[in-house]
Amino acid sequence: MTDKKNETAPNGGPIQNETHNKDLNTPDVTLDTVLSSLSEVKKVKGGYTALCPFHDDHNPSLMVFENGGFYCRACQEKGTLYYLARHLGIADASDKAQKHSLNAFREYLSKRLGIDPQDVEKVAPRLNIRAKNNALAFSIVSPSGGFIAYVTHKPGEKYRSPEGVNLKGNLYGLDLALNAIKINYLEESIKGIKGNILLCEGYFDALGCLAHGIPAAATMGGLNGSEEAIRKIYSNLLEAGISRVVLCFDSDSSGHKFTLDYMKYFLSRPGIWTDVILLPEEYKDINEGLQQEGQAYFTKLELYKLEPVHAFIELERLEEEIEKGGFERHIALMKVARFFS
């Protein structure tokens, strides 16, 4: 690889199989192109090191991962190859229009991600949030690294996926979560739920977590509520090298049903260590809690986490109560009982 000097950028991060493959959600960006624009590039296990263009770097502290994303050990900048390419000035020429389009969603993204409005321009590209045809676009990526489709969303409206595209068995944000995990391994101060992949229901449940450095992926609600879809998701997580997850679905009746179904499948198999967070009815989902309480809400989530053995016990009781129609009373009892473990 050649040595050139330039600049760089932050978090998120797609996955791909080969060193010279194109960055997942941005087919015009290649690893070779990015590396050729950095200085003092050296091959190491898992990727390449180089001088970081975000600060006055004299001892190569930038790590560019071979399967997508980057992280600087010195200044903590992190992100996708695309975000890095944008900073280097080698990404798609439509970036300026993209940046302008995102401005229309500044307040909305600020609220949903729990970040300052001034940080939207920095955080949105890190999370591969784009603006297409006056709507927000989120990219779905397969565990093997292939781009599948964009799901679009206008504030106040339902999410729309392209016709003819089967998203069943895929998780939104898994590519971003995997990159966040790699970065967290390098950041010793990160503890608690940041050491796991959090499985939640909604797009912004996952994005809100990812915006604050917590690896999370979304099942996209009822789309992946069937036994077939759960089986595929489990296999895809194994394929991606995931060995630990925390199930954290919505606090409404459908979220309770998803929790039950995912618990029954995940906890009956040895491949993935599974913990469970049963949200209190205070908020509908993680994102609502984030919007109301800010980043501190993630610390509160730890109080509601159940370990596998206790989850099995609660599963049996939960299933029985659902059959009797007494689910809400059962949940109230669990709020007390979970602290006796």
Number of C-alpha atoms within 10 A of each C-alpha: 15 14 15 13 16 16 18 25 27 25 31 33 32 31 30 21 14 12 16 13 18 24 25 27 24 17 12 14 22 20 22 14 18 21 23 16 20 23 20 19 21 16 13 12 8 12 16 19 25 23 25 28 22 18 13 9 14 10 12 19 18 26 24 27 24 21 24 30 33 32 27 25 16 14 14 18 19 26 30 32 36 32 29 27 23 20 17 18 16 15 20 15 10 8 13 9 10 15 16 12 18 21 15 14 18 17 14 14 26 20 18 16 26 23 20 13 16 11 12 20 16 14 24 23 24 25 26 24 17 19 23 15 9 13 17 21 21 24 20 23 25 23 24 13 23 17 19 16 18 19 17 22 19 15 11 6 8 9 15 12 17 11 6 6 10 12 20 18 22 26 26 26 28 31 30 30 28 25 26 29 21 16 26 19 12 13 12 8 7 14 11 11 18 20 17 21 25 28 24 30 27 20 22 20 27 29 31 28 24 25 22 17 20 26 31 33 28 23 27 21 16 13 14 22 21 15 13 11 18 21 15 17 20 20 16 19 20 15 11 17 13 18 14 16 21 21 21 27 30 26 20 15 12 14 22 19 18 24 22 20 17 22 19 15 13 20 18 13 11 9 16 17 16 24 22 23 22 23 24 17 13 9 15 15 22 24 26 19 21 22 17 13 13 16 18 11 16 19 10 12 18 12 14 16 21 21 15 17 13 14 23 17 10 19 17 12 14 22 15 14 16 16 9 9 11 12 18 15 10 16 20 12 11 18 14 9 11 17 11 6 8
